Amino acid sequence: MSVVRIEVAAIDARLGREIPWPARMSEHAAGYDVAAAVAEPVTLEPGERVLVPCGFAMAVPVGYEVQVRPRSGLAIKHGIGLLNAPGTIDADYRGEVRVILINHGNAPFVIEPGMRVAQLVVASVVPATFVTVAALPATARGPGGFGSTGT
């Protein structure tokens, strides 16, 4: 397995001290947890969304993307998710990594400084060409959509 080199630059001076760098939490984890680079706790009310800074920017190599995904523990315990999951960080983006958290739960949720709020997964991007055709090849499923193959 080859390793993809992703350069990361701190935007928040607390990164590496009070706020952890992106890190895998187990040996075979696919995702790298990222933390909230907030100066003070932020309360997220039920149904509310907030843009949470992570304190760093990165250079993703051409041919790759970094997907931003929710943390399952926050989802099951508190109903916290990402509004645009998975989000994509493109190879040409150089701004701060930020995540859009939403509270789907029934109670307010407090985002603490340095709290792990999302995870990043590195994925390759396959270039594609979209070609206009008069008709598409037939399949057994055809145009059947949501729920068409059973429950």
N, C-alpha and C positions, 0 to 999 in steps of 0.2 A: 504494500500500500504506500503510495506516495504522500508526502506531506505538503500541504499548500501553505506558502508563506504569506501571512497577512500582517502588514505593518500597522501598528497601533500607536497613536499619539495622544497623550493626556491633554485634555482641555481644562479639567478641574484639578487644581494642585493637590487635592486630597486623595486623588487616585493612587492606590497602592498603600495608603495608610488607613484612613477611615473608610474609604470606598474600595472594595476589591476590584482588581482587574478581571476581565472575562476569564472564567475558569471552568473546566470540567469537574464535576463533583464526584465522579467515579471513573475508574479506569477505562471502561468501555462506553461511557456516555457519548451520545452523538452531539449533544448540545453543550454550549459554553454559557454558563449563567452570567447574567449582567445585573448590576446593582443600580439602585436609584442614587443619583448624585444630586440630592436635594439638600438644601442648607438646614431645613427644619422639617419636622413631620408634616405630611400633607394628608388631610382627611378626604377620602373619596366616598361620597354619599351613594346610596343605592341608585342605580340608573345613571350616575354621573360618569364622565370620562375625563381623563387628564393626560397631558403630554409630559412624560417623565424623562428628564435628561439622564444620560448614563455616564457623562464625564469624559468621553473619549471620542475620537474620530479614527477612521481606519482606511487603508488603501487595499481594496479587494482586487486581486489580479484579474485581468481580462480573461473571460471564459468561465468566470465563477460569479456567484451571488452569495450573499449571506442572508439567510431567512431568519426573521425574528418571530419567535413562537412563544406561546404562553407557558407558564410553569404549571404542571399538573397539580402540584400540592396547593398552590394558591387557588386554583380553579375548584377543586373538590372541597377544600376547607372553608373558603370564603366567597366563592363565586366570582373571583377576579380573573379576567381574561384580557386578551388583546382585541381591540376593535377591528383591526385589519389583519387578522391572522391567516396565513403567515404574511408578514410584511417582507419586503425585499429591500436589501441594501445593494445597489448596483455598483459595478466596478468603477464608474466615474464619479461617484458621490464622495465628497470629502468633508461634509459637515459632521456635526456631533450626532452620535447615535442616540436616538430618543425613541421611546415606546409609548403607544397610546393604550393606557390601561382603562378598563371599564369595570364597574362594579355591578355584576348581575345578581349579587346577593341581596339579602334582606336587611343587612345592618351596615353602618358606616365601617369603612376599612381604613386603617392608618398606614400610610407608606412612610417608613422610617428611613433616615439617611443610611445608605449602605445596604439596605434590604435588597435581596435578590428578587427581581421583578419580572424577568423574562429570560429566554435563552436564545442563543444564536446557533444556527446550523449552517455549515458551509456546503454549498451544492454547486455542481458543474452546470453550466448553461449550454444547451445544444442550440446552435443557430438553426433557424428555419426559414423557409421561403413559403409565403402564402401565395397560392396560385388559384386564380379564378377559373372555374370549370362550369360547364353547362349543367352537369348532374353529378351527384356523388355515387360511388358504387353502393349497391344494395347490401344490407345485412339482415339477419334474422330479427334483430331487435328493431331495426328501422328508426323512426323518429321518437320511439318511446322514451320518455324522460323520467322525472322524479317518481319513484315507486313502481315503474313499469316492469321491473324484473322480479317483483315480489316484495314481501315485507322484510 
